[in-house]
Amino acid sequence: LPQSLMESMVRFYCRRASMVITNVNARDKPVNFAGNMITDVFGWVPSTGSITLGVSLVSYMGKMNIGLIADRNHIPSLSKLAECFREEWKHMYTELVEKRAVS
């Protein structure tokens, strides 16, 4: 897309949103780039406009990475929010995986 069109789209959506959540399901099998195996993939939501919180979920080779970005004026303790995500992920894993294996 032309730069001017991309900038117009970003301005349009940023005026109407305060939070962005994205989920990218990458491949289950390893990918090679320039002869090297990619071992980890990480994503992020660009910090622009009025976006207060950005959450990115990226899964690759059976592993999930969560990226967080926040406006400190609205979310002063991103580390506290990250810890809440970690705790909830552990809880969901226990409920969905470990208890299912016992059943």
Long-range contacts (C-beta under 8 A, 24 or more apart in sequence): 10-48, 10-49, 11-49, 13-49, 14-48, 14-49, 14-50, 14-51, 15-49, 15-50, 17-50, 17-51, 18-50, 18-51, 18-52, 18-53, 19-51, 19-52, 19-53, 19-54, 19-55, 20-45, 20-51, 20-53, 20-54, 20-55, 21-45, 21-54, 21-55, 21-56, 21-57, 22-55, 22-56, 22-57, 23-56, 23-57, 23-58, 24-56, 24-57, 24-58, 24-59, 25-59, 26-58, 26-59, 26-60, 26-61, 27-60, 27-61, 28-61, 28-62, 29-61, 30-61, 40-65, 41-65, 42-67, 43-67, 44-69, 45-69, 47-71, 64-89
